[in-house]
Amino acid sequence: MGYLFFARCKMKINSNTKISLIIKENEQAIEAIASINKHFLKLKNPILRKILAGRVSVADAAKVGGVDINVIFQKLMMIGFEIETTPKEMLVEKQLVNYENPIINQDMNNIVELDVREIISSGNDPFNIIMNSIKGLPKNKTLKIINSFAPVPLINILEKKGYASYTIKESPDVFNTYFKNIRDKSEIITIEQSPSTTENFEKILELFSNNIDSIDVRALEMPAPMITILKKLEDLNERSALLVHHKRIPQFLFPELQQQGFSWELKEIDENNVKLLIYK
C-alpha cells in the first residue's frame, strides 16, 4: 500500500535518534528512508540493516547519504513520527551535510589517497595500514580512502578522535571517504583491550562450556565476517558466549564490541586461524 498509509506513531525523534530505534517503532521507516535516494537502499538488506541501523543516527545517515537532514525528517513525519529538533538545530545539521564541505572542497595537493580495495579483495585487513596513514597524516592534509563499501566502523572510530568525515558513493562498488583532523591530535586509535592469553581463553571457555554458540567466518569476504558476528551477538545473553573461528584478528570489530558492552578473549592457532570468544 505504500508507506503513506500508516498507523499513528507517537515516537518523538531528533538528529541523534538511531535509525534502528526508528525502524523498531515503525518498519515503514525502511521504505520511507530508502525512497530518498540510492544511498539508502542498503536498509532493505536485512543483514546490512542489522549492522548499520544500530550505529547510525539520523544526522549520520544524512551525512552518508549526502542529503539535508530535513529531507529525512520530512519522510519520517509522513509516517507519523514527531520531530523534537528545533529550527536552529536543524540549521546546524544542514551545514554539516553541505556539499561544499571543506573536507573535500580544497586543493587536491592536500589529499593523501589510500585505495584499500585490493587489500580487501586479497583477503587481508587494511585496518593497520589505515591507522598508520592516519598517524602520519599532517595537520593540513586530508586522507581519502577508496573502498568497495562505506567504512562505517572506521568512520565511528575516527570521528570520536576528532576527525570529520564525508563519504561519496562514486558507483555501487566505489566509496570515497575523506577524513580530516579538526582538532589537536592526541593518541590515535587506542583500543582498550586486556592482554589475552591462552590461559584466559581456556578459563572463559570452561566457564561457558554448557552455553557456547559457534560460528565460522573464515570463508567469508569482508565485510561479511563482521556483519555476521554482530548479527549473531544480538541474541547473546549474559549466560552464554559466542565462539568465532576467524582467519585473522578482527581489529574493526573490537570498538563495536566495546560500544555494546562485550568482553572477549583471543587464541591464535596459526597465521590463518584465530579463535575469538565473545561474552558479556
Backbone torsions as a table, in degrees:
resi	resn	phi	psi	omega
1	MET	NA	-15.3	-179.1
2	GLY	93.7	155.3	-172.2
3	TYR	-80.3	-1.2	177.7
4	LEU	-75.4	-17.3	179.7
5	PHE	-99.5	111.6	-171.1
6	PHE	-142.4	155.6	168.5
7	ALA	-81.4	147.3	-175.5
8	ARG	-60.8	131.6	-179.3
9	CYS	-109.0	132.5	-176.2
10	LYS	-102.5	0.7	-175.5
11	MET	-72.8	134.5	175.1
12	LYS	-100.0	136.1	-177.3
13	ILE	-128.7	162.0	175.4
14	ASN	-143.6	-170.8	-175.0
15	SER	-65.0	-22.2	-177.9
16	ASN	-94.6	-3.2	-178.9
17	THR	-67.8	131.9	179.5
18	LYS	-71.9	142.7	179.5
19	ILE	-61.2	-34.0	-179.6
20	SER	-62.3	-38.0	179.2
21	LEU	-67.6	-37.0	179.0
22	ILE	-65.6	-44.3	179.6
23	ILE	-66.6	-37.9	178.4
24	LYS	-61.7	-37.8	179.1
25	GLU	-71.0	-38.6	-177.2
26	ASN	-153.9	107.6	-176.9
27	GLU	-65.1	-15.9	176.6
28	GLN	-65.3	-14.0	177.7
29	ALA	-64.0	-27.7	178.6
30	ILE	-59.6	-52.1	179.8
31	GLU	-66.7	-37.8	-178.2
32	ALA	-61.6	-47.4	-178.9
33	ILE	-73.2	-41.2	-179.0
34	ALA	-62.0	-24.9	-178.2
35	SER	-75.8	-10.2	-176.3
36	ILE	-67.6	-53.2	174.8
37	ASN	-164.4	175.9	-173.3
38	LYS	-65.8	-21.2	179.6
39	HIS	-61.9	-27.1	-174.7
40	PHE	-96.5	3.8	-177.8
41	LEU	-65.3	-21.5	179.2
42	LYS	-62.5	-20.5	177.7
43	LEU	-61.8	-22.9	-179.4
44	LYS	-77.7	-16.7	177.8
45	ASN	-84.5	113.3	-174.7
46	PRO	-55.6	-38.7	-177.7
47	ILE	-70.4	-48.8	179.0
48	LEU	-64.3	-34.4	179.1
49	ARG	-62.7	-35.8	-179.2
50	LYS	-62.0	-41.1	-177.5
51	ILE	-83.2	-35.8	-174.1
52	LEU	-83.6	-45.4	-170.9
53	ALA	-62.7	-35.5	-177.2
54	GLY	-76.7	-12.0	-175.7
55	ARG	-116.7	0.9	-175.6
56	VAL	-119.1	125.7	176.0
57	SER	-87.2	175.1	177.2
58	VAL	-60.4	-41.5	179.2
59	ALA	-64.2	-41.4	177.8
60	ASP	-61.5	-44.3	-179.2
61	ALA	-60.6	-39.2	179.4
62	ALA	-63.1	-40.8	-179.7
63	LYS	-67.0	-47.7	-178.9
64	VAL	-64.7	-38.0	-178.9
65	GLY	-81.6	-9.4	179.0
66	GLY	66.9	38.0	-179.8
67	VAL	-127.9	160.8	172.5
68	ASP	-66.0	134.0	-178.5
69	ILE	-58.1	-27.9	-179.7
70	ASN	-65.0	-26.6	177.6
71	VAL	-63.8	-43.2	178.5
72	ILE	-66.4	-44.7	178.6
73	PHE	-57.7	-42.9	-178.2
74	GLN	-63.6	-40.5	178.2
75	LYS	-63.0	-40.4	-178.4
76	LEU	-74.0	-32.5	175.3
77	MET	-63.1	-32.5	-178.8
78	MET	-66.3	-21.6	178.0
79	ILE	-107.9	17.0	168.2
80	GLY	106.5	-2.7	179.5
81	PHE	-74.6	148.6	175.5
82	GLU	-104.6	139.9	-175.6
83	ILE	-100.6	123.6	178.6
84	GLU	-84.6	-23.9	-173.9
85	THR	-61.2	133.5	178.1
86	THR	-80.9	160.4	177.6
87	PRO	-54.1	-37.4	-179.6
88	LYS	-64.5	-44.4	179.4
89	GLU	-65.2	-37.0	179.3
90	MET	-64.3	-35.0	178.7
91	LEU	-65.5	-40.7	177.7
92	VAL	-62.2	-44.4	178.9
93	GLU	-62.9	-36.9	179.4
94	LYS	-61.7	-39.7	179.2
95	GLN	-65.7	-33.1	-178.9
96	LEU	-65.6	-29.5	-177.1
97	VAL	-107.5	17.7	179.6
98	ASN	-61.8	137.6	178.8
99	TYR	-66.6	-17.0	176.0
100	GLU	-87.1	33.1	-177.7
101	ASN	-56.5	127.0	-176.7
102	PRO	-65.2	-17.2	177.7
103	ILE	-64.5	-35.2	-176.5
104	ILE	-98.1	-42.3	-172.4
105	ASN	-79.1	74.6	-179.5
106	GLN	-150.8	173.3	-179.9
107	ASP	-59.6	130.7	-176.5
108	MET	-65.0	-16.1	176.2
109	ASN	-66.0	-18.0	-179.1
110	ASN	-94.3	8.6	179.5
111	ILE	-99.9	127.3	171.8
112	VAL	-104.7	118.3	-172.5
113	GLU	-100.8	134.6	177.7
114	LEU	-134.9	113.9	179.9
115	ASP	-98.7	114.9	-176.4
116	VAL	-104.5	7.5	-175.3
117	ARG	-64.0	-42.5	-179.4
118	GLU	-69.5	-34.2	178.2
119	ILE	-60.9	-45.8	-179.1
120	ILE	-69.0	-42.6	-178.3
121	SER	-65.4	-24.5	177.9
122	SER	-83.3	-1.4	177.2
123	GLY	91.5	10.1	-179.1
124	ASN	-102.6	158.7	-178.7
125	ASP	-97.1	121.2	-177.1
126	PRO	-83.3	5.1	-172.6
127	PHE	-54.0	-53.0	-176.5
128	ASN	-65.1	-36.0	178.4
129	ILE	-64.7	-42.4	178.3
130	ILE	-63.5	-44.5	-178.8
131	MET	-63.9	-38.1	176.7
132	ASN	-65.3	-37.2	177.4
133	SER	-66.2	-39.5	178.6
134	ILE	-65.1	-45.2	-178.1
135	LYS	-61.7	-34.6	-178.5
136	GLY	-93.8	8.4	-175.8
137	LEU	-79.0	119.5	177.0
138	PRO	-61.8	155.7	-175.6
139	LYS	-57.0	-35.8	-175.1
140	ASN	-89.3	5.7	-177.5
141	LYS	-103.0	156.3	175.7
142	THR	-120.3	131.4	179.1
143	LEU	-91.4	125.7	177.4
144	LYS	-107.9	115.6	178.4
145	ILE	-104.0	124.5	178.0
146	ILE	-100.4	122.9	-174.8
147	ASN	-139.4	168.2	179.3
148	SER	-91.1	-2.2	176.2
149	PHE	-154.2	162.2	179.9
150	ALA	-71.2	121.9	-175.5
151	PRO	-81.6	69.4	-174.5
152	VAL	-56.7	-46.6	179.0
153	PRO	-59.4	-40.9	179.1
154	LEU	-64.4	-40.9	178.4
155	ILE	-59.5	-44.6	-179.9
156	ASN	-63.2	-42.0	-179.2
157	ILE	-63.9	-49.7	-174.7
158	LEU	-72.7	-33.1	178.6
159	GLU	-64.8	-33.4	176.5
160	LYS	-68.4	-21.1	179.4
161	LYS	-96.7	10.4	174.9
162	GLY	97.1	15.2	179.6
163	TYR	-103.0	121.8	171.9
164	ALA	-77.8	150.5	-178.1
165	SER	-141.9	158.7	178.3
166	TYR	-152.9	133.3	-176.4
167	THR	-116.9	133.5	175.4
168	ILE	-119.6	128.9	176.4
169	LYS	-92.1	105.0	-178.9
170	GLU	-74.0	-36.5	180.0
171	SER	-158.8	175.2	-179.6
172	PRO	-56.5	-24.4	-177.1
173	ASP	-117.9	11.7	-179.6
174	VAL	-133.1	115.3	177.2
175	PHE	-119.4	125.3	175.8
176	ASN	-104.3	117.8	179.6
177	THR	-116.4	126.9	-177.1
178	TYR	-105.7	134.1	178.5
179	PHE	-124.8	131.8	176.5
180	LYS	-138.1	133.7	178.8
181	ASN	-73.1	121.9	-178.3
182	ILE	-110.1	11.1	174.0
183	ARG	-149.5	171.0	-177.3
184	ASP	-59.5	136.8	-178.3
185	LYS	-72.7	139.0	170.0
186	SER	-124.2	-140.9	176.0
187	GLU	-73.3	133.0	-178.8
188	ILE	-99.8	125.4	173.9
189	ILE	54.9	85.2	173.7
190	THR	-116.8	105.8	179.2
191	ILE	-87.3	118.1	-178.4
192	GLU	-75.2	93.5	-176.7
193	GLN	-127.1	123.1	178.4
194	SER	-67.7	145.0	177.9
195	PRO	-56.0	131.1	-177.7
196	SER	-104.5	132.0	178.7
197	THR	-127.3	162.8	176.9
198	THR	-59.3	-37.0	179.9
199	GLU	-63.3	-44.7	177.7
200	ASN	-61.3	-44.2	-178.5
201	PHE	-59.4	-49.6	-177.3
202	GLU	-66.4	-33.3	179.9
203	LYS	-65.9	-45.7	179.5
204	ILE	-69.3	-37.6	178.7
205	LEU	-60.5	-41.7	178.6
206	GLU	-67.1	-37.7	-178.6
207	LEU	-60.9	-38.2	-177.8
208	PHE	-104.7	19.7	-170.7
209	SER	-53.3	-32.0	-178.0
210	ASN	-93.1	-2.7	-177.0
211	ASN	-138.7	59.5	-178.7
212	ILE	-118.9	127.0	172.1
213	ASP	-100.9	150.1	-174.9
214	SER	-134.2	139.3	173.9
215	ILE	-137.8	151.3	179.3
216	ASP	-119.2	114.8	-177.4
217	VAL	-111.5	12.6	-174.6
218	ARG	-64.5	-26.6	-177.7
219	ALA	-91.2	-2.9	-176.5
220	LEU	-88.9	147.5	176.7
221	GLU	-93.1	149.3	179.3
222	MET	-62.4	143.3	4.2
223	PRO	-95.8	20.2	-175.1
224	ALA	-58.3	-38.2	178.9
225	PRO	-58.1	-46.9	-178.8
226	MET	-65.8	-42.6	178.9
227	ILE	-61.0	-43.8	-178.5
228	THR	-64.6	-44.0	-179.5
229	ILE	-63.5	-48.0	-177.9
230	LEU	-64.3	-36.4	177.7
231	LYS	-65.0	-41.4	180.0
232	LYS	-65.5	-34.1	-177.4
233	LEU	-70.2	-16.5	-179.2
234	GLU	-61.6	-26.7	-178.2
235	ASP	-101.9	6.0	-177.1
236	LEU	-82.0	128.0	176.9
237	ASN	-107.7	-179.8	-174.6
238	GLU	-71.7	-11.4	-179.2
239	ARG	-98.0	2.0	-177.0
240	SER	-133.3	166.9	179.4
241	ALA	-136.7	158.0	178.0
242	LEU	-113.9	123.1	177.1
243	LEU	-99.7	117.0	-177.6
244	VAL	-108.6	129.1	173.5
245	HIS	-97.7	112.1	-174.0
246	HIS	-123.4	158.8	178.5
247	LYS	-95.6	-3.3	176.8
248	ARG	-156.9	167.6	175.0
249	ILE	-74.1	117.7	-173.8
250	PRO	-82.4	83.0	-174.4
251	GLN	-59.4	-37.2	-178.9
252	PHE	-66.3	-26.6	-174.9
253	LEU	-73.5	-34.1	-171.7
254	PHE	-58.7	-45.0	177.1
255	PRO	-60.8	-34.7	178.2
256	GLU	-67.2	-39.7	178.4
257	LEU	-64.7	-41.7	177.8
258	GLN	-60.5	-45.2	-177.4
259	GLN	-61.4	-32.5	-178.1
260	GLN	-93.5	1.5	175.5
261	GLY	82.7	22.8	178.4
262	PHE	-92.9	153.0	170.1
263	SER	-111.2	165.1	-179.2
264	TRP	-156.6	158.5	174.3
265	GLU	-132.4	144.6	-179.2
266	LEU	-114.6	147.9	172.2
267	LYS	-140.7	110.5	-179.1
268	GLU	-87.2	115.2	179.0
269	ILE	-81.7	-51.1	172.7
270	ASP	-155.9	-170.8	-172.7
271	GLU	-68.5	-16.1	179.2
272	ASN	-120.2	18.1	-177.1
273	ASN	-147.7	107.5	179.4
274	VAL	-124.4	133.4	175.8
275	LYS	-103.7	130.0	-178.4
276	LEU	-122.7	120.4	-179.8
277	LEU	-107.6	117.0	-175.2
278	ILE	-113.6	134.8	-177.7
279	TYR	-155.3	168.9	178.2
280	LYS	-103.1	NA	NA
